[in-house]
Amino acid sequence: MKVTPFRIFSLKLAFFSAVLAYLAVDLLVWRGPVWGMLHERGDEVNGDAVARVYGEVLTREELARFEQEQNWQRGRTETPRNERAAMLMEMVRRTLLRIRTRYNDKNLPDLAEEARAELSRLESRAVSAQEFDQWLASQGYTRPGFERQLATAMKSAALLERAVEPFCEVSDADADKHYELLRDQLAIPAHRRVKQIFLASLEKEPQAVENRARDLLQQVQSGNDFALLARNNSEDDATAASDGDLGEIYDTPERILPELPLFGSGALAADEPALVKSRWGWHILLPGPITPARVPSAQECRETLKSAIRSAQRELAVRAFFDAAVREAFSKEHLTIYGE
């Protein structure tokens, strides 16, 4: 048989087609020898890997750096032992989100300017630019690299918000239904605004403190400025700086100084200074009028309830998003957890 150039071309085409078909079956269906060669667990053998996410290896060093960043943001020096596994899963979830972001990059906004602004904000928390650069270097970053990471993190956040947004819609009707369920819990107790001048009696001569308290009461009753007297005489530093203002006191069991007669049948009259003794000392009180207890209307509570419902729904949607991403990665054998 005469071998023509066309026949040679046809044989080559058939051969390469067969090779490509085998590779497709090996990599995508069978996960045979070729797939195994491409996914060798070298990092698992040497103990450096803590997880593998879609072929991307997460190392112990990266986990340690991630923990350090998270602890720094939370104002602590190290990760509690009972949170280490959760920290690893958080790193895995962020990696899954980053990988999804990478493949949706063209559909996300350019956040380079926002990343530069955030970099400047973080730098302002350091004593100097040099100290900030040293911190970046200790984390394995350069300024451009860290800025790119910030931009990626912001894009990931934008992708996540876009994914959960449909589940965070709350209508007025939804808020009103929750109002009916929570109506009794939304009651506002009776309350009144109170000012005080406080004189401590502990470890002091009792009669001397009482005499001074009565003198201050007389000055208030004579028309002297209560705020000025509080600033100059009150021994409660927290309220003296604000002219003796205790703020709104609510008629609840856990209110401060419950022994003071602010509510009930024996409540002090409004806008009339009074002298009261507590276990801590003497109080010259100037109480305002009592606002009676009431249940706010559905309309008053609507925006607050909608915000609370939206927040709860978002938390559930975010959790569902990451749970689905983890399940999908596990089911496709693209996620392996080796442990921290």
Stockholm file with secondary structure:
# STOCKHOLM 1.0

chainA/1-340         MKVTPFRIFSLKLAFFSAVLAYLAVDLLVWRGPVWGMLHERGDEVNGDAVARVYGEVLTREELARFEQEQNWQRGRTETPRNERAAMLMEMVRRTLLRIRTRYNDKNLPDLAEEARAELSRLESRAVSAQEFDQWLASQGYTRPGFERQLATAMKSAALLERAVEPFCEVSDADADKHYELLRDQLAIPAHRRVKQIFLASLEKEPQAVENRARDLLQQVQSGNDFALLARNNSEDDATAASDGDLGEIYDTPERILPELPLFGSGALAADEPALVKSRWGWHILLPGPITPARVPSAQECRETLKSAIRSAQRELAVRAFFDAAVREAFSKEHLTIYGE
#=GR chainA/1-340 SS CCCCHHHHHHHHHHHHHHHHHHHHIIIIIICCHHHHHHTCCHHHHTTCEEEEETTEEEEHHHHHHHHHHHHHHHTCSSCCGGGHHHHHHHHHHHHHHHHHHHHTGGGSCCCHHHHHHHHHHHHHTSSSHHHHHHHHHHTTCCHHHHHHHHHHHHHHHHHHHHHHGGGGCCCHHHHHHHHHHHGGGGCBCCEEEEEEEEEECTTSCHHHHHHHHHHHHHHHHTTCCHHHHHHHHCSCHHHHTTTTEEEEEECSTTSSSTTSCCSSTTCCCTTCCEEEECSSEEEEEEECCCBCCBCCCHHHHHHHHHHHHHHHHHHHHHHHHHHHHHHHHHHTTCEEECCC
#=GC SS_cons         CCCCHHHHHHHHHHHHHHHHHHHHIIIIIICCHHHHHHTCCHHHHTTCEEEEETTEEEEHHHHHHHHHHHHHHHTCSSCCGGGHHHHHHHHHHHHHHHHHHHHTGGGSCCCHHHHHHHHHHHHHTSSSHHHHHHHHHHTTCCHHHHHHHHHHHHHHHHHHHHHHGGGGCCCHHHHHHHHHHHGGGGCBCCEEEEEEEEEECTTSCHHHHHHHHHHHHHHHHTTCCHHHHHHHHCSCHHHHTTTTEEEEEECSTTSSSTTSCCSSTTCCCTTCCEEEECSSEEEEEEECCCBCCBCCCHHHHHHHHHHHHHHHHHHHHHHHHHHHHHHHHHHTTCEEECCC
//
